[in-house]
């Protein structure tokens, strides 16, 4: 059997930064060449970053992407890398489509290209376009209609892009019909909890369907609310895992593969195959590569996926780091209440950008307990973040002297004073303010507009309260296992959650116990179950009715909350889209 050393470059890229992304491709291609690769691949739309959203509708950006691709091909050749075939994802346009309503000639395409000897020798576009969850690809792109087959080292390699594997039909059965020895899919593949297991089973199934070794290359890093965990996988034709990359880590996975020889071109299947796809072949090498020594011990290999809590925590760190760094911020600012939410956000921030770039402010009112003030100070001591205390009582008294407020208005004033103070410090010192709200609170509207919702990014926006406790406990346990000081004070974890806006206040004054609340919310928010279905699952109807009404009436608040890292199947934001003005109620 012919041999092929495949280099899968699981890397990050930044949307719109064509020059920096091209530089990364050159650097990692050189790294792949030094490791003896015969074929090099990069993730979906690595040259433009992913997702480009409405940038795809700007012809100037599309043309810049196409020009950057050609320049990249020339540069690889100029730097002595031209003999190495390189697969790169980019943004293209379909010049040959006949205009029709909603799909004019020249419509954008999510595309891949093969670069070789200074030229773009093959281009292809994603065939299946996802249009669910966070994906809007029907809004931007037209589908590809070819099955690209690259012959290199005497092996036929069928090429696909992300959704081409996730949907039935199309390029997977077409790869079998074309007699491919390897099916290589480049992907962005945004992270969500438990997706690693789903992804592994998918690649195994597709390898069996395609009848050939299948490689799934994914992206790492973050873009706005999306985070990418890598977890690239190579599976043999028998469904057995050949290699698996680590999560949340940029790396080059080198895999030595023994693959079936390609049929003579005269006998190779041609023309139209499954789903009307037309085979488009490019031959770069008929002869098998010369025998070579096995790769280094680090080549290929299998990395166990992270356990659930570490995986989610790592995603939150990666998402925050990407947002801060890619948007040019130097530091972050957090209001520290001594509670579990702000403590977890502070720990995530310290891990994401370093404690020296994290600034915490305690803003006690007359209702703030002594232990909460002490817990905030203890968190700062343990993590080493910058810390100061600015009491809000003088500001509160000034407001109350000007206008008489009672009840909820008085409570919300405290939160809004804190929000105003954080934004003032941000303006003065240049920090990015982080909002500490969790998904449970946002779901039921248990937050104050222009108060604790202030900030540019919400690191735990998509984390239910029960998971907040789980992550805090995991982070402390991980620190102890490493011989480090646990960052989160134990009292912040064990004390009853409270906003401390009135004497003796606790969250359960207004909300059900969090385990019950979160279970109902997961059914309603994440799974779109109706009231009757939730009651049938064993929950009290009155409690369900009250909870769902709180969720429905808080939609306007959630629309004004900052974005944050998505880790669930359905996060608040562009993943879950409901009208604010909405007369439908599940309990009506």
Secondary structure as UniProt FT lines:
FT   STRAND          2..10
FT   TURN            15..16
FT   HELIX           18..34
FT   TURN            35..36
FT   STRAND          39..42
FT   TURN            44..48
FT   HELIX           53..57
FT   HELIX           59..78
FT   TURN            79..80
FT   TURN            82..83
FT   STRAND          85..94
FT   TURN            101..102
FT   TURN            105..106
FT   STRAND          107..116
FT   TURN            117..118
FT   STRAND          119..125
FT   TURN            133..134
FT   HELIX           137..140
FT   STRAND          146..152
FT   TURN            153..154
FT   STRAND          155..161
FT   HELIX           163..166
FT   HELIX           171..177
FT   TURN            178..179
FT   STRAND          182..186
FT   TURN            193..194
FT   HELIX           195..210
FT   STRAND          213..217
FT   STRAND          220..223
FT   TURN            224..225
FT   STRAND          226..230
FT   STRAND          233..235
FT   TURN            237..238
FT   STRAND          241..244
FT   STRAND          251..259
FT   TURN            265..267
FT   HELIX           274..276
FT   STRAND          278..283
FT   TURN            297..298
FT   HELIX           308..326
FT   TURN            327..328
FT   STRAND          332..335
FT   HELIX           340..353
FT   HELIX           355..357
FT   STRAND          358..362
FT   TURN            366..367
FT   HELIX           370..383
FT   STRAND          386..389
FT   HELIX           393..402
FT   HELIX           407..429
FT   STRAND          432..434
FT   HELIX           439..444
FT   TURN            449..453
FT   TURN            459..462
FT   HELIX           465..481
FT   TURN            482..483
FT   HELIX           490..494
FT   TURN            503..504
FT   HELIX           507..509
FT   HELIX           514..521
FT   HELIX           522..526
FT   HELIX           531..536
FT   TURN            537..538
FT   HELIX           541..553
FT   HELIX           555..559
FT   TURN            573..575
FT   TURN            586..587
//
